[in-house]
Amino acid sequence: MKTKNIAKRTKSEPEGLFPDVEKIPRPVVVVALNYPNNHMIPAHTHESAQLLHATEGVMTVTTDMGVWVVPPGRAVWIPMLKRHEIHAFGRLSMRTVYIKSESVSGLPRECCVVSVTQLMKELILHAITLPCLYDLKGPDARVMQVILDQIKTLSVTPLDLCIPKDLRLNKIYRIFNQNPADNRSLEEWGKHVGACSRTLTRLFQEETAMSFRQWRRQFRILEALKRLGRQESVTNIALELGYDSPSAFISMFKKTLGKTPGQYYKG
């Protein structure tokens, strides 16, 4: 039997089973969704903008522009009608804020990962308990307005990877997906994909705004976050990502994100 209080439901089925959510005549609706490890939500779009907050586990959001990795304590912003797919790494508890973006201005226009403040986290958890058809002039509506105000102030976290479109660079990306430990130099990659290192250097800068080394390091950081979400050991992650030792991996992780893997997830 259907219930009108959709916002209170916690489900473990794909989002496609929630066609009613975006039809609720409210500017903001919040739902709780749980998924098992390795669950894939196929590519889809929404008529609402979304803020996807991971309270447990790690998820990746992939669009035609790139990949965004969302560990606990972070959220990803997805504009309306942006086609995307979601992949869970570890048991994923996701809190989704649906926003009819035409009803509010000043929201991000592109996908981005943001840090979730303690206030924002509590607001989202509280919003899940509210009736979906809340009084538009009552205190529940004011909670939703505070959520909108907070979204505009959340700081962006660089947890994304641009997927190159050039066929040669994209081939490198696909090989890295299969073997992130591949430590070939740019010169060696050039021989493999049929381009000189100077051309690849220029293309990486033009398409990703990064050097090849920076792009590879970012790829490995995001891959590490996904594996940490599955609770793999730091030693295994370090070796499978091509580092000589766990200490070398931890040093790189801390230099990039400001914390060791253990401190990052504890935080």
C-alpha positions, -999 to 999 in steps of 0.1 A, spaced: 0 0 0 13 34 -9 19 60 18 18 98 13 47 102 37 73 93 11 100 114 27 100 92 58 107 60 39 141 43 40 146 19 10 172 -3 -5 158 -4 -40 170 16 -70 159 52 -72 138 44 -102 112 30 -78 106 64 -64 88 82 -93 65 98 -68 92 118 -50 97 144 -76 60 149 -80 55 160 -44 44 196 -46 72 209 -23 104 227 -32 126 203 -12 121 166 -4 145 145 16 147 106 15 169 80 30 182 52 7 204 22 16 223 0 -8 246 -31 -4 283 -32 -15 289 -30 -52 253 -19 -60 250 -1 -93 222 24 -101 222 27 -139 225 60 -157 194 81 -153 183 117 -149 160 137 -125 138 167 -131 151 179 -97 186 189 -86 200 166 -60 224 167 -31 236 131 -23 250 127 11 269 96 22 265 89 59 281 55 56 301 39 28 315 54 -4 298 61 -37 310 72 -71 289 94 -94 298 92 -130 286 115 -158 298 122 -193 322 148 -178 339 128 -151 338 108 -119 331 122 -84 339 101 -54 319 107 -22 332 93 11 314 97 44 310 133 55 308 145 20 281 150 -6 278 154 -43 257 181 -60 240 170 -92 221 196 -113 187 188 -127 186 167 -159 223 157 -155 226 121 -166 245 101 -140 251 66 -126 259 57 -90 281 29 -77 283 18 -40 316 8 -24 308 -8 10 274 -7 25 260 27 14 237 48 35 227 77 13 205 107 22 191 124 -9 179 160 -10 157 166 -40 154 203 -50 132 219 -76 159 242 -87 136 265 -106 122 275 -72 156 288 -58 186 307 -72 222 306 -63 227 268 -64 257 252 -81 254 248 -119 279 219 -122 285 186 -104 308 190 -74 317 172 -42 312 193 -10 321 190 26 290 185 48 291 205 80 277 191 113 248 216 110 240 204 75 242 168 85 218 173 114 194 193 92 193 165 66 187 138 93 160 159 108 144 165 74 140 128 68 116 126 97 93 154 85 61 147 65 66 151 28 36 174 25 49 197 52 32 231 58 47 256 34 42 283 60 52 263 91 85 255 109 92 224 87 93 247 56 118 269 75 140 239 81 140 232 43 149 268 36 179 266 60 190 235 41 189 255 8 208 284 25 235 259 37 239 243 3 250 276 -11 278 279 15 293 244 14 329 243 4 339 223 -27 363 194 -21 385 183 -51 373 147 -52 366 145 -89 385 132 -120 380 145 -155 376 117 -180 395 126 -211 377 125 -244 407 123 -267 409 87 -279 445 84 -269 440 98 -234 408 79 -230 427 47 -238 451 55 -209 421 61 -186 406 28 -195 438 9 -189 442 26 -155 407 15 -146 419 -21 -151 453 -16 -136 458 15 -115 493 2 -105 506 8 -141 537 30 -136 546 36 -173 561 70 -180 544 94 -204 570 85 -231 561 48 -227 524 56 -229 530 76 -260 545 45 -277 515 25 -266 488 49 -278 505 64 -308 515 99 -298 547 116 -287 550 127 -250 548 164 -259 514 158 -276 501 139 -246 514 166 -222 496 192 -241 464 172 -243 463 163 -206 467 200 -198 440 211 -223 414 184 -213 420 180 -176 438 212 -165 464 188 -149 498 174 -158 498 136 -164 514 130 -130 488 151 -113 460 134 -131 474 99 -122 478 109 -86 442 121 -85 430 89 -101 448 69 -74 435 90 -46 399 85 -57 406 48 -63 420 46 -27 389 62 -13 367 36 -30 388 8 -17 389 22 18 351 23 16 352 -14 12 375 -16 43 404 -30 23 438 -28 42 461 1 36 489 -23 27 469 -40 -1 456 -6 -14 492 8 -15 506 -22 -35 476 -25 -58 479 12 -67 516 9 -76 533 23 -45 565 8 -32 553 6 4 523 15 26 543 44 40 548 59 5 510 57 -1 501 72 33 526 100 27 510 108 -7 475 105 8 483 129 36 501 154 13 470 155 -10 441 154 15 458 167 46 452 136 67 463 99 68 437 74 55 427 65 91 424 102 102 404 110 70 377 84 77 377 90 114 371 127 107 
